C-alpha cells in the first residue's frame, strides 16, 4: 500500500542524488537502505538467536499461564 508524505524541495533533491548514487529504482528503496544503515537492523532476523538454549517443556508451559 502506497502512502504520500510531504518533504521539502531540498530533501527531494537529496533523495534524487542518493537514488542515483545507490543505483536505486525508487525513493522507497533509497529510504529503506538509509534506514537499514541508520538502525543497524539486518534484512533478516534469522539466526539471531545463536547460542540460545532450547525451550524446555517447563518454559512452554509457563507461556500458557499468561
N, C-alpha and C positions, 0 to 999 in steps of 0.2 A: 504494500500500500504506500503510495507516494504522499509526501507532506510538503507543503510550501513553507519556507522560512524566510524571514527578512534579514538581509545582510546589507552592509554599506557597499558603495561602489568600490571603495578601496579593498575591502575584503574579497569582493568578487574578482578583482584584478589579481589578488594574491592566490586565490583558488585557481584561476586560469593559468597562472605561472606554475603553480605546483602540479596541476594536471599535465601540463606539457613536460615538465621535468621528470615526473614519475611515470610518464607514458601511460596515464590512466585513461579509461574510456568514459568516465563520468565524474561529476563532482562528488557523488556519493562514494565512489571508490577512493577518491583523494581524502575525503573526510574520514573514512574508515581506517585508511593507512595511518593518518596522522593520530587518530585516537588510539590505535593499537600501539604506536610508538610512545605516546604520552602516558598511557595507563599501564604499559608493560603486560597486557593481558595476552596470553598465547592464543593463536587461532583455535586451538582445541584444548580442552582440559583433560584429554585422555592421557593417562599415565601420571597425573599429578599426585596420585596417592601412593607413589612408590615407597616401600618401606613400612607401610601401614600393616598392622596385623589383621588377620581375617576376623570377620564378625563371628562371635560365638552365638550359640542358641540363647544364652542369657542376655546378650546385647540386643538381639532381635526381639526378645520378649519384653524388654524394658521399653522399647519403642511402641509396643502395642498398648502400654499402660497410659500413654499420653492421651 
